[in-house]
Amino acid sequence: MRSTRGSRLSSGFSEDTKQGEPGVKTEAQPSESSVKTASFTDSSLSDSLSGSQVWENKGLASLAARASDTETLAARAAKAEAWETQASEGQRMGTRPKKTFTLGVKSAQPLKQKPLIKKTEVPEKKKKKKKSSEVPDTRPLWSNKVEYMLAQVGYSVRAINLWRFPYLWLHNGGWSFFIIYLFLLLLVGIPLLFLEMAVGQRMHQGSMGVWKIIGPWVGGVGYTSFMVCLIASLYCNVFNAWILTYLCQAFKYSTPWEHCPLLKNSSDFDPECQRTTPSMYFWYRSTLKASDSIEDSGPPVLGLSILYLLSWCLVGTCVIFGLKSLGKVMYVLVPLTYVILLCFFIRGPLLEGAVFGLQHLKIWKIPALYDVAVWCFAGIQVLFTLGLGYGPVVSLSSYVDSSNNCLQDAFVVALVNLGCMMLATPAIFCVLGFWATIITDRCSEKNADTLSSLVIMGKLPPEAKPPENLGEHPAPIFFAWLSSLPPPIHSRVLSHLVECDIEKQFLKVKEGPNFAFLAFIEAMSFAPGSVFWTILHLLMLLTLGLNVMLGTLQGIVTPLQDSCSSFRMCPKLFTVLVLVLLFLCGLFFTQPSGIYYVELLSEYWMVLPIILIVTFENVAVAWAYGARRFLADLAILWGRSIHPIFHWLWCAVSPILLLMLLAATLILLSLENLSYRAWDSSTSKQVLRQYPTWVLLSMISLFVIVILPIPVYFVYCLTQGIPFKPAILDRPIKDVPEESVLQDDNQTADPPAAV
């Protein structure tokens, strides 16, 4: 006989299985189909079950014999939800204890179960229902998918990358560089971003401990990643302090970067400012109070230190209440960034000289495709753009349900990041074209005034006098007049002129902070409505900086809380203590020579640790845990297969390209004469200076300290006999049916019953 589906089975069921023993008779034998569908593995967590299927009846006599044990069975069902009934039930039934698999039993009669069972399905509501009682220390999750994606996008889109990408475009072949960048993004960037996201949400651990689970021998890479994230947070928040300095001055009636300041108790302008531009003087002398070299240190600049404290307070305010407050803040910061960027994208082409700037979008240098340096710059840009290796990607993903499709998330984040750079590049070129045009026009006017004065003084003939009215665009008219002069006079005139070349002026722009705080700010001061556009520019930089710092702070706090449970007892106090320590350590970068250390770390030092970190992460997943097994685990959780191309990318393509990138970077750094742009107060100009030997040795020592956990942990594993692969991976993966999908990461499945 067969039992019909009762109301007690519609909400779930609880079962106990007894291991088969020789000579023991059973009431019914499992069907052939049930034997085929009862395959479980250690790597999969459970099969999804459905109450709609019919179980084989055990006989009315068997049910009547068990009717008196209803209360005991109800208690057993409640205990089974917490995985606590193995031993007690084993003793009572006279069999060995075994874990049972329970999905929310309300009331159910017991059924004698065979070693192998039919796979049934549970209603969709039961799949998604959380059972917090199974996990004593539950991990908080993002309120919704949107908040998580905004956090990942906000962390990956960095202001410094928006400045660097147009610079690399200009000096590395234009579209040729873009093709190389896109190629490496598809082969290295997206696969590694997918890897970090998958590891975080699969293991629910921060960057410090997760790699010890994935690949024990490379477990030290988590500590290296944590230290790199810690160092990056110190100098990245200094950017926000610089932005706040400009933002405080932007609301004045006359902004200080438009005019030179007066001397105290005098009507004369500061001679140091008159030898340069007001914007450069304000940047180096008022904001940074920069020294003439990296060796001329001093106490932290008071004004900059106060704003540095304020920037840490802003970051702390956003994260003090955990994921809930962080998610709500992301609803404001991330969209605001793109709204402002869209405003500049619309405003840029309307500026004078924008057409000249947009012409640089047509650059296409075929030889750049064969240049190793261009490939190296593109690869580094890919890693920095996506924020790989620092740890926040793993930490942010650790608060996501395991069934989340992080492959789609990786593509979305990468495409949004790429779209942001492609949106910013034309706007930046328009602004730079406007800036170069205005500077060249003013240079031509100054040359015309110089020639007129020399003619009046009799040092030049009357034929050398330029036209009186040069019009609204002095540069073209002045150059046309200069070209029409007779050769003898032309040569005499050139000796008294300052070169005014719009193309050279356009290419004078440097990457890094100099672009955002010198060229762009100066260009906005020339535009109509300069105060409004300057404030918008600074707000965009501030939102970008805060987005990065919020993600970076998660990359610091989360691993610490995962490594020590006592840090989770009072998370607010712990967060405040971390912020205070970071502020005190970061004061080093607010001293007069701090800007030079920031450039050294961001442009040179940070490259090698990031490449090494992502390389070892790739090795841990691809070869220690096993790319095939890792993808199979994800396929079980997602309910669909993953394209095998990622197995190929993780195991072969990405490691090879990363090793080539590492070798090329080492060669380029060894051949390059490391230098920095310093402020020379005697001439009021930027000059190139060589880094002293002791600074380079200090950076090498810091690099060794950061990388040291990797070999140390490797030696520890060898001495303790820890295997290369995790112990849970000793048995091979068996094929799991596609419909056997786990929707809740807290659920686990029974291992195959012994026969």
Secondary structure, DSSP 8 states (H G I E B T S, - for coil): -B----GGGTT-----B----TT---SS---HHHHHT----SS------BTTS--B---HHHHHHTGGGHHHHHHHHHHHHTT--HHHHHHHHTS----------SS-----B-SS----B--HHHHH---GGG-SS-----SSHHHHHHHHHHHH--HHHHHHHHHHHHHTTBHHHHHHHHHHIIIIIHHHHHHHHHHHHHHT--TTTHHHHH-GGGTTHHHHHHHHHHHHHHHHHHHHHHHHHHHHHHTSSS-TTTS--B-TTSSSB-HHHHTS-HHHHIIIIIIS---SSTT---S--HHHHHHHHHHHHHHHHHHTTTHHHHHHHHHHHHHHHHHHHHHHHHHGGGSTTHHHHHGGGG-B-GGGGG-HHHHHHHHHHHHHHHTTTSSHHHHHHTTS-TTS-HHHHHHHHHHHHHHHHHHHHHHHHHHHHHHHHHHHHHHHHHHHHHHHHHHHTTSS-GGG---S---S-HHHHHHHHHHTS-HHHHHHHHTT-----HHHHHHT--SSHHIIIIIHHHHHHHSTTHHHHHHHHHHHHHHHHHHHHHHHHHHHHHHHHHH-GGGGTSHHHHHHHHHHHHHHHHGGGGSTTHHHHHHHIIIIITHHHHHHHHHHHHHIIIIIIIHHHHHHHHHHHHTS---THHHHIIIIIHHHHHHHHHHHHHHHHHHS--EEEEEETTTTEEEEEE--HHHHHHHHHHHHHHHTHHHHHHHHHHHHT--SS-GGGSS------TT-----TT---------
